[in-house]
Amino acid sequence: MFLDYRGGMPNIALELGKQAASFGVKSAYGEPQDVDGVSITPVAFTYSGFGGGSGDGAEGGGGGGVSVPVGVYVRREEGLRFEPNIVTLLVVAVPFVWVAGRAITRIIRALKK
């Protein structure tokens, strides 16, 4: 990715906007791959953000992103099915279950009063 810094911050913002337009579905779903007669399409949760600023002659900008593999779509003769990434599910599920358990505990205590 090449950003054109000539002309200051407005050009950087335009370049970032052009790059961000290609995110979305293309970044969440990978290109289908054929492996031993089976077609697999990787799926990921993606998030990106950008920022910029200018003031008193100091200009700056930045950006970043995250991609977490969620699983793959597998197409076989029997049909299409989604196979989740077990490690990702555990990483997401453990904190969710902990928070849900704490919330339920507090709700039960409040109802008892």
N, C-alpha and C positions, 0 to 999 in steps of 0.2 A: 504494500500500500504506500503510495507516494502522496504526500500532502504538499501543496504549493503554498509556501509561506510569503511569497511576494505580494505586497499590497496589504498586509496586516491581517487582523482578526476576521473580517468578513469573508475572505477567501478560505480560511481554515474552517469556518462554520459551514460554508457551502460544500467543501470537500468532505467533511464529516457527515453532512446530510446525504451526500451521494453514496458514501460507503454504507451508512446505516440503512439506506433503501434496499440494499441487497441482503440485509439480514432477514430475520423472519423465518418463513418456511424453509428457505434454503439452508439456514443454519440449524434448524430443528430436525430436519429429515436429511439424512445423507443420501448419496447416490446408491441406487440398488446395485448389489453385487451378486454374481452367480457363483455359488460354491457347491461343487458336486451335484449339479442339477437342481439346487435349491436357491431361490432368490431371496436375499435378505436385505432389508432396508433399515439402517440404524436410526434410532430416534433419541433425541436429547432435549433436555430443558435448557434453554439459552436465555441469557439476560445480558444486556449491554447498556452502558450509559456514557454520556459525554458531557463535558462542561468547558466553558471558556470564560475569559474575563479580560478586561482592559481598564487601565486607570493609571493616570500620572506617568504615561510613557511605558509602563510595564504591561506587557501582554503575555497571555499564557493560555493554555488549554490542555485538556487531557481526556482520557477515556479508558475504558476497561470493559471487560466482559467475563462471563462465566458460562461454561458449558458442562452440564452434568449428564452422563449417559443414562438413559432411562430404560432402554431395551431395544429390541429389534422386531420388525414385522417379518415373518417368515412365510413365504409362499411355496407351498408344495402342491402335489397333485390333489391332495384332499381339500385344499383351500388355503385361505389366508388366516394367520393367527398371530397374536402379539405375545412375545416372550419377554417378560420383564428382567431387568438386571437386579438380581437378588441383593447384591451388596448395596446398591443405591436405595432399594426399598428399605433395607434394615437401617441405613444411615438416616433416612427420613422418618421411619416409623418409630424408632426408639424415643427421640425427643417428643414426637407427637403424642405417643402413649403416655409419657411422663407428664406432659402439660395437661392432657385430658384427665388423667388420674388426679392431679392436684386440683383442677377445677371442680371435678365431681365431689371430691372431699370437702371443699369449701362450700359448695352448694348444699350438701347434706348437713353440714354444721349449721349453716344459716337457717335451714328449714327446721332444725331441732329446737332452735331458740324460740 
